[in-house]
Amino acid sequence: MDLVRKKQNRAQIFQSFDSLKGFKEMIQECEVEIVSPRILSQDDYEILGERVHQIQKGMMVTIEYYDRINYKRITGVVSKINLDTQILQIVKTKINLKQISYIQLEE
């Protein structure tokens, strides 16, 4: 009986140990397909320009923007907008105006 227990204990020593439970699954979920930035038409740029000039601090907006590898969509309250530096900040997320592909002004 002791010999059987010793073999079971010894087998446990060599089992793989997953120190970060769920980490492997989380990495698989985070795998992202890299997307090239869209080429917008002149009309699209004009519409975006009009909407950017309508944005004011405290407004609720939905923005779609290119973030180095793919497009992200964020909805929130505008905390800062600076047309000189071309930065729009929604809550704590800073977005370069040149990266924006879609703006929806919430009412």
C-alpha positions as CSV (number, residue, x, y, z in Angstrom):
1,M,0.0,0.0,0.0
2,D,2.8,2.4,0.8
3,L,4.5,1.6,-2.5
4,V,1.3,2.6,-4.4
5,R,1.1,5.9,-2.5
6,K,4.7,6.7,-3.2
7,K,4.2,6.1,-6.9
8,Q,1.1,8.4,-6.9
9,N,3.0,11.2,-5.0
10,R,5.9,10.8,-7.3
11,A,3.6,11.1,-10.4
12,Q,2.2,14.4,-9.1
13,I,5.6,15.9,-9.0
14,F,6.0,15.5,-12.7
15,Q,2.5,16.8,-13.7
16,S,2.5,20.1,-15.6
17,F,1.7,23.0,-13.3
18,D,-0.5,25.9,-14.6
19,S,0.5,28.7,-12.3
20,L,-1.7,31.2,-14.1
21,K,-5.1,29.5,-14.5
22,G,-6.9,30.7,-17.6
23,F,-3.9,32.6,-18.9
24,K,-3.5,30.4,-22.0
25,E,-7.2,31.0,-22.8
26,M,-6.9,34.7,-22.3
27,I,-4.0,34.9,-24.7
28,Q,-6.0,33.1,-27.4
29,E,-8.9,35.6,-26.9
30,C,-6.4,38.5,-27.3
31,E,-5.1,37.4,-30.6
32,V,-6.0,40.2,-33.0
33,E,-6.1,40.3,-36.7
34,I,-4.0,43.3,-38.0
35,V,-6.1,45.6,-40.2
36,S,-4.8,48.3,-42.6
37,P,-6.2,51.8,-42.1
38,R,-9.1,52.6,-44.4
39,I,-8.8,55.2,-47.1
40,L,-11.5,57.8,-46.7
41,S,-13.0,59.8,-49.5
42,Q,-13.0,63.6,-49.7
43,D,-16.7,63.5,-48.7
44,D,-16.0,61.4,-45.7
45,Y,-13.3,63.9,-44.6
46,E,-15.7,66.8,-45.0
47,I,-18.4,65.1,-42.9
48,L,-15.8,64.2,-40.2
49,G,-14.5,67.8,-40.2
50,E,-18.0,69.2,-39.7
51,R,-18.7,66.8,-36.9
52,V,-15.4,67.5,-35.2
53,H,-16.2,71.2,-35.1
54,Q,-19.6,70.4,-33.5
55,I,-18.0,68.5,-30.6
56,Q,-17.8,70.3,-27.3
57,K,-16.6,69.3,-23.9
58,G,-19.2,67.3,-22.0
59,M,-20.9,65.9,-25.1
60,M,-21.6,62.2,-25.4
61,V,-20.1,60.8,-28.6
62,T,-19.3,57.5,-30.3
63,I,-15.9,57.5,-32.1
64,E,-14.4,54.8,-34.3
65,Y,-10.6,55.2,-34.7
66,Y,-7.6,53.4,-35.9
67,D,-5.3,52.3,-33.1
68,R,-2.0,51.0,-34.7
69,I,-3.3,47.6,-35.7
70,N,-7.1,47.7,-35.8
71,Y,-10.2,49.8,-35.4
72,K,-11.7,50.5,-32.0
73,R,-15.1,52.0,-31.1
74,I,-15.6,54.1,-28.0
75,T,-18.6,55.8,-26.6
76,G,-18.3,58.3,-23.8
77,V,-18.2,61.9,-22.6
78,V,-15.7,64.3,-24.2
79,S,-13.4,65.5,-21.5
80,K,-11.1,67.5,-23.8
81,I,-10.9,68.6,-27.4
82,N,-8.0,70.6,-28.8
83,L,-8.0,71.4,-32.5
84,D,-4.5,72.9,-32.4
85,T,-2.9,69.7,-31.2
86,Q,-5.6,67.6,-32.9
87,I,-6.4,65.5,-29.8
88,L,-9.8,64.4,-28.7
89,Q,-10.1,62.9,-25.2
90,I,-13.0,60.7,-24.3
91,V,-12.9,60.1,-20.5
92,K,-9.2,59.0,-20.3
93,T,-8.7,57.8,-23.8
94,K,-6.8,60.3,-26.0
95,I,-7.4,60.0,-29.8
96,N,-5.6,61.8,-32.6
97,L,-8.2,63.4,-34.9
98,K,-6.3,62.0,-37.9
99,Q,-7.1,58.5,-36.8
100,I,-10.8,58.9,-36.6
101,S,-12.9,57.3,-39.3
102,Y,-16.4,57.7,-37.8
103,I,-18.1,60.2,-35.4
104,Q,-21.7,59.9,-34.1
105,L,-22.9,62.8,-31.9
106,E,-25.3,61.5,-29.2
107,E,-28.3,63.7,-28.3
